[in-house]
């Protein structure tokens, strides 16, 4: 069993032939994989930035609303 897994892993890493077309396809596949990974990292960073900006905006509006409500309560009841 262990030998078959090792052979399978070795076969995945090695190109199936020395045909330049197959090797070029492997390079193209790896470039696309790296490009997808890079795009994913950028997407995650943008998503995190958007989250924190929205959290700040909502916090700002919450504070403004709270101060406005406090002012109305203070004027109405004289507290």
C-alpha positions in Angstrom: 0.0 0.0 0.0 2.6 2.6 1.0 4.6 1.9 -2.1 1.7 2.6 -4.4 1.0 5.9 -2.7 4.6 6.9 -3.2 4.6 5.9 -6.8 1.4 7.9 -7.4 2.9 11.0 -5.7 6.0 10.6 -7.8 4.0 10.3 -11.0 2.0 13.5 -10.3 5.2 15.5 -10.0 6.9 14.2 -13.1 5.8 15.1 -16.6 4.4 12.1 -18.4 6.7 12.5 -21.3 9.6 14.7 -22.5 7.3 16.2 -25.2 7.9 20.0 -25.1 4.1 20.5 -25.5 3.3 18.6 -22.4 6.0 20.4 -20.4 4.7 23.7 -21.7 1.2 22.8 -20.7 2.4 22.0 -17.2 4.1 25.4 -17.0 0.9 27.1 -18.2 -1.1 25.1 -15.6 1.2 26.2 -12.8 1.2 29.8 -13.9 -2.6 29.8 -13.9 -2.6 28.2 -10.4 -0.3 30.9 -9.1 -2.3 33.6 -10.7 -5.5 32.2 -9.1 -3.8 32.1 -5.7 -2.6 35.7 -6.1 -6.0 36.8 -7.2 -7.6 35.1 -4.2 -5.1 36.8 -1.8 -6.0 40.2 -3.3 -9.7 39.4 -3.0 -9.3 38.5 0.7 -7.4 41.7 1.4 -10.0 43.8 -0.3 -12.8 42.0 1.5 -11.1 42.6 4.9 -10.6 46.3 4.1 -14.3 46.6 3.1 -15.3 44.9 6.3 -13.4 47.3 8.5 -14.5 50.3 6.6 -18.2 49.3 6.9 -17.7 48.6 10.6 -16.2 52.1 11.1 -19.1 53.7 9.2 -21.7 51.8 11.1 -20.0 52.6 14.4 -19.9 56.3 13.4 -23.6 56.3 12.6 -24.4 54.5 15.9 -22.5 57.1 17.9 -24.2 59.9 16.0 -27.7 58.4 16.6 -26.9 57.8 20.3 -25.8 61.4 20.8 -28.8 62.7 18.9 -31.2 60.5 21.0 -29.5 61.6 24.2 -29.9 65.2 23.2 -33.6 64.8 22.5 -34.1 62.9 25.8 -32.2 65.6 27.7 -34.3 68.4 26.1 -37.6 66.6 26.6 -37.1 65.4 30.2 -34.5 67.7 31.5 -32.2 64.9 32.6 
